[in-house]
Amino acid sequence: MSDTPDRTGPGAHTPRAAKAEAAAILSDARLGSSEDERRDNLRRARIQAGILNTVTGAAVTWALSYPRPYSVAITVLAVLPLAGIGLVVATRGAVTLDSDRKNVRPTAAYAVFAPGITLAFRSLEDWHILGWSGFWLPFAVVAGFLLGVLLVGAGADSQRKASTVAITSLVLLAQSYGLVVFLNCQLDRSVPVIHRTVVESRRISRGRRHTSYYLTVSPWIDGGYSEEVTVPSSTYGWHLEGSTVLIGVRTGSLSMPWYFVQ
């Protein structure tokens, strides 16, 4: 009896298993009426997924490093996950949502996950919400739409797993949060109420792709506490410790009051 460990059990991905998976793909009638047509469709799907993932990488880098024009950058992030799920449907499962690198099929997971998480991060970083009473209805509408699109995509994905659908759902919920906050603040045309306060301290946080600028300001509304807020680099450069800073409060297009630092 050989002492060589068995690497062909459940969860293993040997060259033989990969070859068997590739053969299964080429026998999938949904991908074409002949093996040659299926092979061509799979090759085309790999090219399309590669292009989409490349565009996604560029968009995420843009949004993290210098999101200008801002509305365009956020819109691109919002559209890319829909494009990723749409590619799964359009290729009839030749492209999958499964992010396992050992998968023979090309994946659109990066185009769904990265933009959604980046959009949520941008909203957390860029906008300061004071009240959430108007949040839940638009959030439910946006999240319901995105999760409905996901269900359609999961239905077309022959590699679908419950864990993949669950993780993707969480990412789309984060994206829904980001979109609602963006729409509330970016589309707000209300007249701001201006408050005056003082900068107590400053700091900069540098990451691999993104640098954040923070000001700690004295209490400025409702007798609250000193608060650290993120600001653009230009605003950070204007304000030294002890300087006066103006904070504007707006009502929000979705009735979620928010503030900005001048």
C-alpha positions in Angstrom: 0.0 0.0 0.0 1.3 3.4 -0.9 2.2 5.9 1.8 1.4 8.8 -0.4 -1.4 11.0 1.1 -4.7 11.0 -0.8 -5.2 14.4 -2.3 -8.3 13.6 -4.2 -10.8 13.8 -1.4 -13.5 16.5 -0.8 -12.2 20.0 -1.2 -9.0 19.0 -3.1 -8.3 20.7 -6.4 -5.7 18.5 -8.2 -4.9 18.9 -11.9 -7.1 15.9 -12.4 -10.0 17.6 -10.6 -9.4 20.8 -12.6 -9.4 18.8 -15.8 -12.7 17.1 -14.9 -14.2 20.5 -14.0 -13.1 21.9 -17.4 -14.6 18.9 -19.1 -17.9 19.5 -17.2 -17.9 23.1 -18.4 -17.4 22.1 -22.0 -20.3 19.7 -21.7 -22.7 22.4 -20.2 -25.4 22.7 -22.8 -26.2 26.3 -21.6 -22.9 27.5 -23.0 -23.5 26.4 -26.6 -24.8 23.6 -28.8 -21.4 22.1 -29.5 -18.1 21.7 -27.7 -16.4 24.2 -30.0 -19.0 26.8 -29.4 -18.8 26.2 -25.6 -15.0 26.6 -25.7 -15.3 29.8 -27.7 -17.9 31.1 -25.2 -15.7 30.3 -22.2 -12.7 32.0 -23.8 -14.9 35.1 -24.6 -16.1 35.0 -21.0 -12.6 35.0 -19.6 -11.7 38.0 -21.8 -14.8 39.9 -20.7 -14.2 39.1 -17.0 -10.6 40.2 -17.3 -11.6 43.5 -18.8 -14.2 44.1 -16.2 -11.8 43.3 -13.3 -9.2 45.6 -14.9 -11.7 48.4 -15.1 -12.7 47.7 -11.5 -9.2 47.9 -10.3 -8.7 51.3 -12.0 -12.0 52.6 -10.6 -11.3 51.6 -7.1 -7.8 53.2 -7.2 -9.3 56.3 -8.7 -12.0 56.5 -5.9 -9.5 55.9 -3.1 -6.7 58.2 -4.3 -8.4 61.1 -6.1 -12.2 60.8 -6.6 -12.7 63.8 -8.9 -15.1 64.5 -10.4 -16.7 63.0 -7.3 -20.2 62.2 -8.6 -18.7 60.4 -11.6 -16.4 58.3 -9.5 -19.2 57.2 -7.1 -21.5 56.5 -10.1 -18.9 54.2 -11.6 -18.5 52.4 -8.3 -22.3 51.9 -8.1 -22.6 50.6 -11.6 -19.7 48.1 -11.6 -21.4 45.5 -9.2 -24.4 45.5 -11.5 -22.1 44.9 -14.5 -20.5 42.0 -12.7 -23.7 40.3 -11.9 -25.0 41.1 -15.4 -22.0 39.4 -16.8 -22.8 36.2 -14.9 -26.3 36.3 -16.4 -25.2 37.3 -19.9 -22.6 34.4 -20.1 -25.2 31.9 -18.7 -22.9 31.0 -15.9 -19.6 30.8 -17.7 -18.6 33.6 -15.4 -19.2 32.9 -11.7 -19.6 35.0 -8.5 -17.4 32.5 -6.7 -14.1 34.1 -5.7 -12.1 30.8 -5.3 -8.9 31.3 -7.3 -8.9 27.5 -8.0 -12.1 27.8 -9.9 -11.7 27.0 -13.6 -14.5 29.5 -14.6 -13.6 33.2 -14.6 -15.0 35.2 -11.8 -16.8 38.6 -11.5 -16.4 38.6 -7.7 -13.9 41.4 -7.6 -16.2 43.6 -9.7 -18.9 43.1 -7.1 -17.0 43.2 -3.9 -14.4 45.9 -4.3 -16.6 48.7 -5.6 -19.4 48.1 -3.0 -16.9 48.1 -0.1 -15.1 51.2 -1.6 -18.4 53.1 -2.0 -19.4 52.4 1.6 -15.9 53.5 2.7 -16.1 56.8 0.7 -19.5 57.6 2.3 -18.1 56.9 5.8 -15.1 59.0 5.0 -16.6 61.9 3.1 -20.0 62.7 4.7 -21.0 63.4 8.3 -24.6 62.4 9.2 -26.3 64.0 12.2 -29.6 62.2 12.1 -30.8 58.9 10.6 -34.6 59.1 10.8 -34.8 59.4 7.0 -32.4 56.6 6.3 -34.4 53.4 6.5 -37.0 53.7 3.7 -34.5 54.7 0.9 -32.1 52.1 2.2 -34.8 49.4 2.0 -35.6 50.4 -1.6 -32.0 50.4 -2.7 -31.0 47.3 -0.9 -34.1 45.5 -2.1 -33.2 46.3 -5.7 -29.6 45.2 -5.4 -30.5 42.0 -3.6 -33.1 41.2 -6.3 -30.4 41.6 -8.9 -28.2 39.3 -6.9 -30.9 36.6 -6.8 -31.2 36.8 -10.6 -27.4 36.5 -10.9 -27.2 33.6 -8.4 -29.9 31.8 -10.3 -27.7 31.9 -13.5 -24.5 31.0 -11.6 -23.9 27.2 -11.9 -21.2 27.5 -9.2 -23.4 29.3 -6.7 -22.8 28.6 -3.1 -24.8 29.7 -0.1 -21.7 31.3 1.5 -20.9 33.3 -1.6 -24.5 34.6 -1.9 -24.5 35.5 1.8 -21.2 37.4 1.6 -22.2 39.2 -1.6 -25.5 40.2 0.1 -23.5 41.8 3.0 -21.4 43.7 0.4 -24.5 44.9 -1.4 -26.0 46.1 1.9 -22.9 48.1 2.6 -23.1 49.5 -0.9 -26.8 50.4 -0.3 -25.7 52.4 2.8 -23.1 54.2 0.8 -25.5 55.1 -2.0 -28.2 56.4 0.3 -25.7 58.6 2.2 -24.3 59.8 -1.1 -27.7 60.7 -2.5 -28.7 62.4 0.7 -25.7 64.7 0.8 -24.7 65.1 -2.9 -28.2 66.1 -4.0 -28.9 68.4 -1.1 -29.6 72.0 -2.1 -30.7 73.3 1.3 -29.2 76.5 2.7 -26.7 75.6 5.4 -26.8 76.9 9.0 -23.2 78.0 9.9 -21.6 77.2 13.3 -18.3 78.6 14.5 -15.8 76.5 16.5 -12.1 76.0 17.2 -9.5 73.4 16.0 -8.1 71.6 19.0 -5.7 69.2 17.2 -4.9 67.7 13.8 -3.6 64.4 12.5 -2.9 62.6 9.2 -3.5 58.8 8.6 -1.6 57.4 5.6 -2.6 54.0 4.1 -1.3 52.1 1.2 -3.8 53.7 -1.3 -5.5 56.4 0.7 -4.5 59.3 3.0 -7.0 60.7 5.5 -6.9 64.1 7.2 -8.5 64.7 10.6 -9.4 67.8 12.7 -10.5 67.6 16.3 -12.9 70.5 16.9 -14.4 72.0 20.0 -18.1 71.4 20.9 -20.2 73.3 18.3 -23.8 72.0 18.5 -26.1 71.1 21.3 -23.4 71.3 24.0 -21.8 68.1 22.7 -18.2 66.9 23.1 -15.1 67.6 21.1 -15.2 65.6 17.9 -12.7 64.4 15.4 -13.9 64.8 11.8 -12.4 63.9 8.4 -11.7 66.8 6.0 -10.3 67.2 2.5 -6.5 67.9 2.4 -7.2 71.5 1.3 -9.3 72.1 4.4 -6.7 70.5 6.6 -4.0 72.7 5.2 -6.0 75.9 6.0 -6.5 75.2 9.7 -3.8 75.1 12.3 -4.4 74.2 16.0 -6.3 77.1 17.7 -7.7 78.5 14.4 -11.4 79.2 13.9 -13.3 76.8 11.7 -16.8 77.1 10.3 -19.2 74.1 10.2 -22.2 74.1 8.0 -25.4 72.0 8.7 -27.8 71.0 6.0 -31.1 69.1 6.1 -30.3 66.5 3.5 -32.2 65.6 0.4 -33.5 62.4 2.1 -34.2 64.2 5.5 -30.9 63.0 7.0 -29.2 66.2 8.5 -25.5 66.3 7.9 -22.6 68.7 8.3 -19.4 69.8 6.5 -16.3 71.7 7.6 -15.2 74.9 5.8 
